[in-house]
């Protein structure tokens, strides 16, 4: 299986998060993946959360890296997202609490829920947070019939 690895330098500015989302959509489209597919939407959301965490919590630049399958393998291969920053502090999932209007505290919780795997490791002068999404698993989840809940 062949993969394409691309990366984007992100400045220490929260406005860079929007640029990272646009960049991811363009990379997906350029690699033959439908940028409007639900797996693409998931990737864009995960990138948004990880880049936001890196920029907001470190106040320094970061590097976003995507590892994408080549077009022939696009439907069957895992997509990996990595964000490297200059902080040695471990990412700490927080719960937003009972306040439904809270604007932070859900990022890593979303990553955990949306990705098949995620983690982090020390890397050079900082750390690298990574996650993987298996498009095939995402397709199977999308096709499941809704389960009726009993109240």
C-alpha positions in Angstrom: 0.0 0.0 0.0 1.3 3.4 -0.9 0.6 6.5 1.2 1.0 10.2 0.8 2.4 12.2 3.7 1.8 15.9 3.7 2.4 18.6 6.3 1.5 22.1 7.1 3.3 24.6 9.4 0.7 26.3 11.7 1.5 29.6 13.3 0.7 30.4 17.0 -2.6 32.1 16.0 -6.1 30.7 16.5 -7.0 32.0 13.1 -4.7 29.3 11.7 -7.2 26.7 12.6 -9.5 27.7 9.7 -6.6 27.6 7.3 -5.7 24.1 8.6 -9.3 23.0 7.9 -9.2 24.4 4.3 -5.8 22.8 3.7 -7.1 19.3 4.9 -10.2 19.6 2.6 -7.9 20.5 -0.4 -5.5 17.6 0.4 -8.4 15.1 0.6 -9.9 16.3 -2.7 -6.4 16.3 -4.3 -6.0 12.7 -3.3 -9.3 11.5 -4.7 -11.2 11.4 -1.4 -14.6 13.2 -1.5 -14.1 16.2 0.8 -17.9 16.2 1.6 -18.0 12.5 2.7 -18.7 11.9 6.4 -15.2 10.5 6.9 -13.8 13.8 5.5 -16.0 15.8 7.8 -14.7 13.8 10.7 -11.1 14.3 9.6 -11.7 18.1 9.3 -13.3 18.2 12.8 -10.5 16.2 14.4 -7.8 18.4 12.7 -9.6 21.5 14.0 -9.6 20.1 17.6 -6.0 19.0 17.6 -4.7 22.2 15.9 -6.7 24.3 18.3 -5.3 22.5 21.3 -1.8 22.9 20.0 -2.1 26.6 19.3 -4.2 27.6 22.3 -2.4 25.5 25.0 1.2 26.1 23.9 1.0 29.5 22.4 3.6 28.4 19.8 3.7 27.2 16.3 2.8 23.6 15.4 3.1 21.1 12.5 0.1 19.3 11.1 0.8 16.1 9.2 -1.6 13.9 7.3 -0.8 10.4 6.1 -3.3 9.5 3.4 -3.7 6.4 1.2 -3.1 6.8 -2.5 -6.2 6.9 -4.6 -6.3 3.2 -5.5 -6.3 2.3 -1.8 -8.3 5.3 -0.5 -11.4 3.4 0.5 -9.6 0.6 2.4 -6.8 2.4 4.3 -6.4 4.2 7.5 -5.9 8.0 7.5 -3.5 9.3 10.2 -3.5 12.9 11.6 -0.5 14.1 13.7 0.0 17.5 15.3 3.5 18.2 16.8 3.9 21.1 19.2 6.6 22.5 21.5 5.0 21.4 24.8 6.1 18.4 26.8 2.8 18.4 28.8 0.6 15.4 28.1 -2.7 16.1 26.5 -5.3 16.0 29.3 -8.9 15.1 28.2 -11.3 17.3 30.2 -15.0 17.1 30.5 -17.0 20.3 29.7 -19.2 19.5 32.7 -22.9 20.2 32.9 -22.7 23.6 31.2 -24.1 22.9 27.7 -23.0 26.4 26.6 -19.3 25.8 27.5 -17.1 26.6 24.6 -14.1 24.4 25.5 -13.2 21.2 27.2 -14.6 18.8 24.6 -11.8 18.6 22.0 -10.0 15.4 23.1 -13.4 13.9 24.0 -14.5 14.3 20.4 -11.2 12.9 19.1 -11.6 9.9 21.4 -15.2 9.3 20.2 -14.6 10.0 16.5 -11.3 8.2 15.9 -10.5 4.5 15.9 -7.2 5.1 17.8 -5.4 8.1 19.3 -2.5 8.9 21.5 0.6 11.0 22.0 4.3 10.6 22.5 7.3 12.8 23.4 8.9 14.1 20.2 12.1 16.1 20.1 11.5 19.4 22.0 7.8 18.8 22.5 5.2 16.1 21.7 3.2 14.7 18.9 -0.6 13.9 19.3 -1.9 11.5 16.7 -5.1 9.8 15.7 -6.2 7.3 13.1 -9.5 6.9 11.3 -10.3 3.8 9.4 -12.7 4.8 6.5 -14.0 1.3 6.1 -15.1 1.2 9.8 -16.7 4.6 9.3 -18.6 3.4 6.3 -20.0 0.4 8.3 -21.1 2.7 11.1 -22.9 5.0 8.7 -24.8 2.1 7.2 -26.2 0.7 10.4 -29.8 1.0 11.0 -30.8 3.3 13.9 -31.5 1.5 17.2 -34.8 2.4 18.7 -34.5 3.4 22.3 -36.9 2.4 25.0 -37.9 5.1 27.5 
